[in-house]
Amino acid sequence: MRVNALFGLTRAASGIEHFDDLMERAVSLAPEHHLVSIEDVGAFAAFLVSDGAKSITGGIHYVDGGYHIVA
């Protein structure tokens, strides 16, 4: 299952005019050129609760295929 969650647009917003064009543009601009999946978000959440993240004390962490660096 794919979750279209790049730059805050989800399928819940699919009533927006030209929604699919917006999603295609987001994919083309994101450095990784794909939409984020629920598995991507889950993998990051699993990392945050692992010992590997024990020294992370805060911050903003994006799971967006790099879109935040070009937007």
FINU-565772 format. One record per residue: residue number from 0; x, y, z of N, C-alpha, C, O, CB in turn; residue in three letters; chain. Coordinates in steps of 0.2 Angstrom, whole numbers. Glycine has a CB too. Layout:
BEGIN
SITE  num    n_X    n_Y    n_Z   ca_X   ca_Y   ca_Z    c_X    c_Y    c_Z    o_X    o_Y    o_Z   cb_X   cb_Y   cb_Z  residuo  cadena
SITE  NUM      X      Y      Z      X      Y      Z      X      Y      Z      X      Y      Z      X      Y      Z      ALA       A
...
//
This chain:
BEGIN
SITE  num    n_X    n_Y    n_Z   ca_X   ca_Y   ca_Z    c_X    c_Y    c_Z    o_X    o_Y    o_Z   cb_X   cb_Y   cb_Z  residuo  cadena
SITE    0      4     -6      0      0      0      0      4      6      0      9      7      4     -5      0      6      MET       A
SITE    1      3     11     -4      7     17     -5      3     23     -1     -3     23     -2      8     19    -12      ARG       A
SITE    2      6     27      2      3     33      5      6     39      2     12     40      3      4     33     13      VAL       A
SITE    3      2     42     -1      4     48     -5      4     54      0     -1     58      1     -1     50    -11      ASN       A
SITE    4     10     55      3     11     60      9     16     65      8     19     67     13     12     56     15      ALA       A
SITE    5     18     66      2     23     71      0     20     78      1     15     80     -2     26     70     -7      LEU       A
SITE    6     24     82      4     22     89      6     15     90      8     12     95      7     23     93      0      PHE       A
SITE    7     13     86     12      6     86     16      0     84     12     -5     85     14      5     93     18      GLY       A
SITE    8      1     82      5     -5     80      1     -6     73      2     -1     69      2     -4     82     -6      LEU       A
SITE    9    -12     71      4    -13     64      5    -19     63      0    -22     67     -3    -15     62     12      THR       A
SITE   10    -21     56     -1    -27     55     -5    -33     58     -2    -38     59     -6    -28     47     -5      ARG       A
SITE   11    -33     60      4    -39     63      7    -40     70      3    -45     73      3    -38     64     14      ALA       A
SITE   12    -35     73      1    -35     79     -3    -36     78    -10    -36     83    -14    -28     83     -2      ALA       A
SITE   13    -38     72    -13    -39     71    -20    -44     75    -23    -45     75    -29    -40     64    -21      SER       A
SITE   14    -48     78    -19    -54     83    -22    -51     89    -25    -54     93    -28    -59     84    -17      GLY       A
SITE   15    -45     91    -23    -41     97    -26    -41     96    -33    -39     91    -36    -35     98    -22      ILE       A
SITE   16    -42    102    -36    -42    102    -44    -35    101    -46    -30    103    -43    -44    109    -46      GLU       A
SITE   17    -34     97    -51    -27     95    -53    -23     91    -48    -17     92    -48    -23    101    -56      HIS       A
SITE   18    -26     87    -44    -22     84    -38    -17     79    -41    -11     79    -39    -27     80    -34      PHE       A
SITE   19    -18     75    -46    -13     71    -49     -7     74    -52     -2     72    -51    -17     66    -54      ASP       A
SITE   20     -9     80    -55     -3     84    -57      1     87    -52      7     87    -52     -6     90    -62      ASP       A
SITE   21     -2     89    -46      2     91    -40      6     85    -38     12     86    -36     -3     93    -35      LEU       A
SITE   22      4     79    -37      7     73    -35     13     72    -40     19     70    -37      3     67    -34      MET       A
SITE   23     12     72    -46     17     70    -51     23     76    -50     29     74    -51     14     70    -58      GLU       A
SITE   24     21     82    -49     26     87    -49     30     86    -42     36     87    -43     23     94    -48      ARG       A
SITE   25     27     84    -37     31     83    -31     36     77    -32     41     77    -29     26     81    -25      ALA       A
SITE   26     34     72    -35     38     66    -37     44     68    -41     50     66    -40     34     60    -40      VAL       A
SITE   27     43     73    -46     48     75    -50     53     79    -47     59     79    -48     45     78    -56      SER       A
SITE   28     51     83    -42     55     88    -38     59     85    -32     64     87    -31     51     94    -36      LEU       A
SITE   29     56     80    -29     59     76    -23     66     73    -26     66     69    -31     54     71    -20      ALA       A
SITE   30     71     74    -22     77     71    -24     77     63    -25     81     60    -29     83     72    -19      PRO       A
SITE   31     73     60    -21     72     52    -22     67     50    -27     67     44    -29     71     49    -15      GLU       A
SITE   32     63     55    -30     59     54    -35     54     48    -34     52     44    -38     62     52    -41      HIS       A
SITE   33     51     48    -28     46     43    -26     42     46    -20     44     50    -17     48     36    -25      HIS       A
SITE   34     36     44    -20     31     46    -14     33     42     -8     35     36     -9     24     45    -16      LEU       A
SITE   35     32     44     -2     33     41      4     28     36      5     22     37      4     34     46     10      VAL       A
SITE   36     30     30      7     25     25      9     24     24     16     28     27     20     28     18      6      SER       A
SITE   37     19     21     18     18     19     25     24     15     28     25     16     34     11     16     26      ILE       A
SITE   38     27     11     24     32      7     27     38     12     28     42     10     33     34      2     21      GLU       A
SITE   39     39     17     24     45     22     25     44     25     32     49     26     36     45     27     20      ASP       A
SITE   40     38     27     34     36     30     40     37     25     46     40     27     51     29     33     40      VAL       A
SITE   41     35     19     45     35     14     50     43     12     51     44     11     57     32      8     48      GLY       A
SITE   42     47     12     46     54     11     47     57     16     51     61     15     56     57     10     40      ALA       A
SITE   43     55     22     50     58     28     54     56     27     61     60     29     66     57     35     51      PHE       A
SITE   44     49     26     62     47     25     69     50     20     73     52     20     78     39     24     69      ALA       A
SITE   45     51     14     69     55      8     72     62     10     74     64      8     79     55      2     68      ALA       A
SITE   46     65     14     70     72     17     72     72     21     78     76     20     82     75     20     66      PHE       A
SITE   47     67     25     78     67     30     84     66     26     91     68     29     96     61     35     83      LEU       A
SITE   48     63     21     91     62     17     97     67     12     98     67      8    103     55     13     97      VAL       A
SITE   49     72     11     93     78      7     94     83     10     98     84     16     99     80      4     87      SER       A
SITE   50     88      6    100     94      8    104     98     12     99    102     17    102     98      2    106      ASP       A
SITE   51     98     12     93    101     16     88    100     23     88    104     27     86    100     13     81      GLY       A
SITE   52     94     25     91     92     32     91     92     34     99     89     39    100     85     32     89      ALA       A
SITE   53     95     31    103     95     32    110     98     39    112     96     42    117     99     27    114      LYS       A
SITE   54    102     42    107    105     49    108    101     54    105    103     60    105    112     49    106      SER       A
SITE   55     96     53    101     92     58     98     87     61    103     83     57    106     88     55     92      ILE       A
SITE   56     88     67    104     84     70    110     79     75    107     75     78    111     89     74    114      THR       A
SITE   57     79     76    101     74     81     98     75     83     91     81     81     89     73     87    103      GLY       A
SITE   58     71     87     88     72     90     82     66     88     77     62     85     79     79     87     79      GLY       A
SITE   59     67     91     71     62     89     66     65     85     61     71     86     58     60     96     62      ILE       A
SITE   60     62     79     60     65     74     56     59     73     50     54     71     51     66     67     60      HIS       A
SITE   61     62     74     44     57     73     38     58     66     35     63     63     34     59     78     33      TYR       A
SITE   62     52     63     34     51     57     30     48     59     24     42     58     23     48     51     34      VAL       A
SITE   63     51     62     19     48     65     13     52     64      6     51     68      2     47     72     14      ASP       A
SITE   64     57     59      6     61     58      0     65     64     -1     67     65     -7     56     57     -5      GLY       A
SITE   65     66     69      3     71     74      2     67     81      0     70     86     -2     76     72     -3      GLY       A
SITE   66     61     80     -1     57     86     -4     58     92      0     58     98     -3     49     84     -4      TYR       A
SITE   67     59     92      7     59     98     11     66    102      9     66    108     11     60     96     18      HIS       A
SITE   68     71     99      6     77    103      5     76    107     -2     80    111     -3     83     98      4      ILE       A
SITE   69     71    105     -6     70    109    -12     64    113    -12     63    117    -17     70    104    -18      VAL       A
SITE   70     60    112     -7     53    116     -7     54    123     -5     49    127     -4     48    113     -3      ALA       A
//
